[in-house]
């Protein structure tokens, strides 16, 4: 999902942003995110067909939650010595 924080992307672009993910898993995750109203999938009937994914308003709101969680994690992380 963080791959979409800065705008819409095509499937291949998202796949490149997530190391070691296979196509089957990425497709499943994108379908789940779409079913839950986090991501919208837009199909453009060009040759070849172009498909883009973008965060919905709910997805953008969830980003704020993740930002707060990251901030909390950084504030409370334990430093390791060694």
C-alpha positions as CSV (number, residue, x, y, z in Angstrom):
1,X,0.0,0.0,0.0
2,X,2.8,2.4,0.8
3,X,3.8,2.1,-2.9
4,X,0.7,4.2,-3.6
5,X,1.2,6.9,-1.0
6,X,2.6,9.3,-3.7
7,X,0.1,8.7,-6.4
8,X,-1.3,6.2,-8.8
9,X,0.8,3.4,-10.2
10,X,0.6,0.6,-12.7
11,X,0.8,-3.0,-11.5
12,X,4.4,-3.5,-12.7
13,X,5.5,-0.3,-10.8
14,X,4.0,-1.6,-7.6
15,X,5.6,-5.0,-8.2
16,X,9.0,-3.4,-8.5
17,X,8.5,-1.4,-5.2
18,X,7.9,-4.6,-3.2
19,X,10.9,-6.9,-3.3
20,X,10.4,-10.7,-3.3
21,X,6.6,-10.6,-3.8
22,X,5.2,-13.0,-6.4
23,X,2.6,-12.0,-8.9
24,X,-0.1,-14.2,-7.3
25,X,0.3,-12.7,-3.9
26,X,0.4,-9.1,-5.2
27,X,-2.8,-9.7,-7.2
28,X,-4.5,-11.1,-4.2
29,X,-3.5,-8.2,-1.9
30,X,-4.6,-5.6,-4.5
31,X,-8.0,-7.4,-4.8
32,X,-8.4,-7.4,-1.0
33,X,-7.4,-3.7,-0.8
34,X,-9.9,-2.9,-3.5
35,X,-12.7,-5.0,-1.9
36,X,-12.1,-3.1,1.4
37,X,-12.3,0.3,-0.2
38,X,-8.6,1.2,0.3
39,X,-7.5,1.0,-3.4
40,X,-9.3,1.8,-6.6
41,X,-8.5,0.0,-9.8
42,X,-8.9,1.9,-13.1
43,X,-8.9,0.2,-16.4
44,X,-8.0,2.1,-19.6
45,X,-9.0,0.4,-22.8
46,X,-5.8,1.2,-24.7
47,X,-3.7,-1.2,-26.7
48,X,-2.4,-2.9,-24.6
49,X,-4.9,-2.4,-21.8
50,X,-3.5,-0.1,-19.0
51,X,-4.5,-0.7,-15.4
52,X,-3.7,1.8,-12.6
53,X,-4.1,1.5,-8.9
54,X,-4.7,4.5,-6.6
55,X,-5.6,5.0,-2.9
56,X,-9.2,6.0,-2.2
57,X,-10.0,8.7,0.3
58,X,-10.2,5.9,3.0
59,X,-6.7,4.7,1.9
60,X,-5.3,8.3,2.3
61,X,-6.9,8.5,5.7
62,X,-5.3,5.2,6.7
63,X,-1.9,6.6,5.7
64,X,-2.3,9.1,8.5
65,X,-2.7,6.2,10.9
66,X,0.5,4.6,9.6
67,X,2.4,7.9,9.9
68,X,1.4,8.2,13.6
69,X,2.4,4.5,14.2
70,X,5.8,5.2,12.5
71,X,6.4,8.3,14.6
72,X,5.5,6.3,17.8
73,X,7.8,3.5,16.8
74,X,10.7,5.8,16.2
75,X,10.2,7.6,19.5
76,X,10.1,4.4,21.5
77,X,12.6,2.2,19.7
78,X,15.4,0.7,21.7
79,X,18.8,1.3,20.4
80,X,21.2,-1.6,20.1
81,X,24.8,-1.5,20.9
82,X,27.2,-3.5,18.9
